[in-house]
């Protein structure tokens, strides 16, 4: 009889390598092996949402992992755990598994009612946020602009303000709100309080998910087992009236139970848009403190503190006081932006081994991109390419690839029709799955006002727009177009919005349709598109819709023919490139795949959380083969 316990342990380790720690810890780590009678495996999840998500997204991968380890279960199902999971790899952090020790990293976890006797470190509930151990009250630099806020948060967390159930901290971005919330959570935890630390987006997303699953009672029960509730960026809750109402009920329940609530937002309660007077009144009834922009002395003290901490780890990196004072002169910068400038300069000094004078800082790095400027992914790519001297070929289409490992030639064509040739020892294909749109194959699909890629909604104000499709791209586009003033009609061949639409998007689009804010035609398809109309075939017969623009968002697929032209073998059913899962090198030596393309047509298997580890696998393999 197979040793299914040993098999499950091996499968977990394999999936940790494949998915990466964040995704594994979120979805696979909490699972346990419930039973294996007659080789029929039942994998247990502690909560319905986890069970549903794993069943929809990971059960196929779990089956393949078992087979890769040499085990073939008769069947595999994801069920709700009958009891707390036994320790078969369990939810113990990987470090503790290897060392035989309990993980002592600072964390805030949900404790279910049936597990209150267990330590907070042993419980990995639906929400688990790791705290920053350095963001304490002692490391916060107080000054005239934030001294009251710092003192209020500290006394509140210390238990001194027992007659005040709610602390509300407001201030601009980067002024230290999250630092104080993190410090308060650490202090509450030190005092043995069950503390739940959420971003407002987390609160909203999980509530809407419970609403969609008709499981709001479990959501409320889970939320209210905490003794302390901490919510960051409250202003984002204002987008949903239902979420705002649930938030008010939660705050009232905590007040009735004499439990503590700490909230941070970018503005005072009365300035929050979209919230009712009852919510604002409840928030204003607590202790409200503001964080203002620090003065120059405080800014300089923050920079000197950061410089001391950096030098502790990098003794060779020293930024002179003249540079720190120059950074402190940026009076329009928040503390977060000041620290960003410091980090940029310190990292530059560490990498180049050059002394940082004021002149070097101004010329080589630049103190700041300008007030309020954001660093885009393009900025990062450009700076990385400049630093390492990488050749970048933008807006060039690859036509042919020839050669072999160590001597590939890539031929490209520019928009002007100029052919260029590039040499490479190895090639990485990371073309994603938006290469080619799925076509409806109807007359008029290629007219100028028909688009297969959604851009931005602002150009379609007051236009009549038809969105074709019923999955994520179509639902999100319809909502954004509607909210920016377009007259939106959704056309979908299915009977309803697709069940795989993101669970926080689906209730939104369904409510808009139910309220006739977005028109919808289900079980319908496009027969023809003209210059000013779309002809539909509906259950009630043909229908002609006036329109200015059409978004045909019926899906996309990778350019598999391009992969075949390189000699890469694809699986028969799912068109997965044949590659080594440990290195992502394909059957063509020297050609690698990365990102969504690794999954072939199963594009929902790869996303940011696990796809970001592909680069590490490829770089490690290349490094090993080069002997570096």
VEXRO-869826 format. One record per residue (C-alpha): residue in three letters; x, y, z. Coordinates in steps of 0.5 Angstrom, whole numbers, plus 500, padded with zeros to 3 digits. Layout:
N
AlaXYZ/...
REM end
This chain:
628
Unk500500500/Unk503507498/Unk505511504/Unk501517502/Unk503521508/Unk510521506/Unk507522499/Unk503529501/Unk510531505/Unk514530498/Unk508534494/Unk508540499/Unk515541498/Unk515540490/Unk509545490/Unk513550495/Unk518550490/Unk514551484/Unk509556487/Unk514560491/Unk513561499/Unk508567499/Unk503563494/Unk504556498/Unk503559505/Unk497562503/Unk493556499/Unk497550500/Unk501551507/Unk494551511/Unk492544507/Unk492537511/Unk491530509/Unk485528511/Unk484521509/Unk487516504/Unk482510504/Unk483505498/Unk488510495/Unk482516495/Unk485522498/Unk481527501/Unk485534502/Unk482538508/Unk482546508/Unk480549514/Unk475554511/Unk470554505/Unk473560501/Unk480556501/Unk477550499/Unk473553493/Unk479557491/Unk484551491/Unk479546488/Unk478551482/Unk485553481/Unk490548484/Unk487541484/Unk490539478/Unk497542480/Unk496537486/Unk494531482/Unk500532477/Unk505533483/Unk503527486/Unk504523479/Unk511527479/Unk513524486/Unk511517483/Unk504516486/Unk497516483/Unk491517487/Unk485513485/Unk481520486/Unk483527490/Unk478531493/Unk478538497/Unk474538503/Unk473542509/Unk477539515/Unk473535520/Unk478538525/Unk484542526/Unk490539521/Unk495534524/Unk502536523/Unk504533517/Unk508538514/Unk502542517/Unk502550517/Unk508550521/Unk513555517/Unk518552513/Unk524554518/Unk521551524/Unk520544520/Unk527545518/Unk530547525/Unk525543529/Unk523550533/Unk517554533/Unk517561529/Unk517567533/Unk517572527/Unk512578529/Unk505576526/Unk498578527/Unk493572526/Unk486570526/Unk484565532/Unk478562531/Unk473560537/Unk475553537/Unk482554537/Unk483560542/Unk487555547/Unk492555542/Unk498560541/Unk497566536/Unk503563532/Unk500556531/Unk494559528/Unk494561520/Unk487563519/Unk484567513/Unk488573514/Unk495573517/Unk499579516/Unk506579518/Unk509585522/Unk515589521/Unk519588527/Unk523595526/Unk517599526/Unk516600533/Unk514606537/Unk521607539/Unk524607532/Unk518613530/Unk522619530/Unk517624534/Unk517632532/Unk512638533/Unk508635527/Unk507628530/Unk508628537/Unk501628539/Unk499622534/Unk505618537/Unk504619544/Unk496618543/Unk498611539/Unk503609544/Unk498610550/Unk492607547/Unk496601545/Unk499600552/Unk492600555/Unk492607558/Unk486610555/Unk481604557/Unk475609557/Unk477610549/Unk475604545/Unk477607538/Unk483611536/Unk483615529/Unk489617526/Unk489621519/Unk495624515/Unk498625508/Unk501619505/Unk508617508/Unk507621514/Unk507615519/Unk500612519/Unk502605518/Unk508605522/Unk504607528/Unk499602526/Unk504597526/Unk507599532/Unk501599536/Unk499592533/Unk506589536/Unk505592543/Unk498589543/Unk501583541/Unk506583546/Unk500584551/Unk497578549/Unk491581545/Unk488577539/Unk490583534/Unk487583527/Unk491588522/Unk487589515/Unk488594510/Unk481597508/Unk482593501/Unk482586505/Unk476588509/Unk472590503/Unk475584498/Unk473579504/Unk466582505/Unk464582498/Unk467575497/Unk463573503/Unk457576500/Unk457573494/Unk458566497/Unk452568502/Unk457567508/Unk457573511/Unk455570518/Unk461566518/Unk465573516/Unk462577522/Unk464571527/Unk471571524/Unk472578524/Unk469579531/Unk473574535/Unk479579535/Unk480583541/Unk483589537/Unk482591530/Unk486595526/Unk485598519/Unk489602515/Unk487606509/Unk480607511/Unk478611505/Unk478605500/Unk472603504/Unk468608501/Unk467605494/Unk462600497/Unk456602501/Unk455595503/Unk462595505/Unk461601509/Unk455599513/Unk458592515/Unk464596517/Unk460601522/Unk456594524/Unk463592526/Unk465598530/Unk459598534/Unk460591536/Unk467592538/Unk465598542/Unk459594545/Unk464589547/Unk469594550/Unk474592545/Unk479596541/Unk479599534/Unk485603531/Unk484606524/Unk488610519/Unk486614513/Unk488620509/Unk483625511/Unk479626518/Unk472623518/Unk468629516/Unk472629510/Unk471622508/Unk467621501/Unk461616500/Unk460615508/Unk454616511/Unk453621517/Unk452615522/Unk459612520/Unk463619520/Unk459620527/Unk462614530/Unk469615527/Unk469622530/Unk467620537/Unk473616538/Unk480620539/Unk482623533/Unk489625532/Unk492628525/Unk500627523/Unk502633519/Unk508634515/Unk515634519/Unk519640520/Unk526640518/Unk529638524/Unk525632524/Unk526631517/Unk534631519/Unk533627525/Unk529621521/Unk535621516/Unk540621521/Unk536615524/Unk536611518/Unk543613516/Unk545610523/Unk541603521/Unk544603514/Unk551603517/Unk550598522/Unk549593516/Unk553596511/Unk559599515/Unk563602509/Unk557606506/Unk557613510/Unk553619507/Unk556625510/Unk552630514/Unk552635508/Unk548630504/Unk543629509/Unk542636510/Unk541637503/Unk535631503/Unk532634509/Unk531641505/Unk526638501/Unk520641505/Unk515638500/Unk517631501/Unk514626506/Unk518622511/Unk517616506/Unk520620500/Unk526622504/Unk527615506/Unk526613499/Unk532619497/Unk536616502/Unk536609500/Unk537611493/Unk543614495/Unk546609500/Unk545603495/Unk548607489/Unk554608494/Unk554601496/Unk554598489/Unk559603486/Unk564603492/Unk564611491/Unk564616496/Unk557620496/Unk559627496/Unk553632494/Unk556633487/Unk556626486/Unk549625489/Unk546631484/Unk549628478/Unk549621478/Unk543619482/Unk539626482/Unk535627489/Unk528627487/Unk524626480/Unk520632482/Unk514633487/Unk509628487/Unk513624482/Unk512616481/Unk517611479/Unk514607474/Unk516600472/Unk519603465/Unk523607470/Unk526601473/Unk527598467/Unk531604464/Unk535605470/Unk537597470/Unk538597463/Unk543603464/Unk546601470/Unk548594467/Unk549596460/Unk543592457/Unk541593450/Unk534594449/Unk530594443/Unk523597443/Unk517597438/Unk521591434/Unk517585432/Unk521578432/Unk520575425/Unk525569426/Unk530566431/Unk536561428/Unk542558431/Unk543554437/Unk546555444/Unk551560445/Unk550563438/Unk543565437/Unk541570432/Unk534574433/Unk531578427/Unk527584428/Unk523589424/Unk522596427/Unk515600425/Unk519603420/Unk520597416/Unk528597418/Unk530590419/Unk535589425/Unk539583427/Unk541581434/Unk546576437/Unk545572444/Unk547566447/Unk541564450/Unk534567449/Unk528567454/Unk521567451/Unk516571456/Unk511574451/Unk505573456/Unk498571453/Unk495577450/Unk499576443/Unk493575439/Unk486576441/Unk480571440/Unk476573434/Unk468573433/Unk469572426/Unk463576424/Unk462582418/Unk465588421/Unk470586426/Unk476589423/Unk472596423/Unk476602426/Unk472603432/Unk472596434/Unk478594439/Unk480588442/Unk484591447/Unk481595453/Unk485601454/Unk482607458/Unk475609459/Unk476617459/Unk476618451/Unk469614451/Unk465619456/Unk457620453/Unk459615448/Unk455609446/Unk459603447/Unk458595446/Unk462591450/Unk462583448/Unk464578453/Unk463576460/Unk469574463/Unk474579467/Unk476583462/Unk469585459/Unk466586466/Unk472590469/Unk472594462/Unk464595463/Unk464598470/Unk470603468/Unk467605462/Unk460606466/Unk463610472/Unk467614467/Unk460616463/Unk459612457/Unk453608456/Unk455601456/Unk451595453/Unk454588455/Unk453582450/Unk455575453/Unk453568449/Unk453565456/Unk446565461/Unk450570466/Unk456573468/Unk462568468/Unk463564475/Unk470565474/Unk470573474/Unk473575480/Unk469575486/Unk469582488/Unk468584481/Unk462580480/Unk457583485/Unk459590482/Unk457588475/Unk451584477/Unk448590481/Unk450595476/Unk446590471/Unk440589476/Unk439597477/Unk439598469/Unk445602470/Unk449597465/Unk444594459/Unk446587458/Unk444581453/Unk445574455/Unk445568451/Unk446573445/Unk452573440/Unk454579435/Unk452577428/Unk454584424/Unk458590426/Unk456596422/Unk459603422/Unk454606427/Unk450599430/Unk451592432/Unk446587430/Unk445581435/Unk442575435/Unk438574442/Unk433569445/Unk427574443/Unk430575436/Unk435580432/Unk436586435/Unk440592432/Unk444597437/Unk446604436/Unk454604438/Unk460609437/Unk465604439/Unk465596440/Unk470592445/Unk470585443/Unk473582449/Unk472575448/Unk479573450/Unk486572448/Unk491567446/Unk499566446/Unk502566439/Unk503558439/Unk506558432/Unk511562434/Unk514557439/Unk513552434/Unk517556429/Unk523556435/Unk522548435/Unk519548442/Unk515542443/Unk507543446/Unk503539449/Unk497536445/Unk491539449/Unk494545453/Unk499547449/Unk504547454/Unk511548452/Unk516542454/Unk521545459/Unk524543465/Unk520545471/Unk527547475/Unk530551470/Unk524553465/Unk529551459/Unk525548454/Unk527542449/Unk531547445/Unk537548449/Unk539555451/Unk531557450/Unk527559456/Unk520560457/Unk517565463/Unk511568465/Unk504566463/Unk507562457/Unk509557461/Unk502554462/Unk500554455/Unk493555454/Unk491555462/Unk493562463/Unk490562470/Unk495558473/Unk500563472/Unk500570476/Unk504575479/Unk505571486/Unk508565483/Unk510568476/Unk515573479/Unk520567481/Unk521564474/Unk527569473/Unk530567479/Unk530559476/Unk532561470/Unk538566472/Unk540560477/Unk540555472/Unk544560467/Unk549561473/Unk550554474/Unk551552467/Unk556558466/Unk560556472/Unk559563475/
REM end
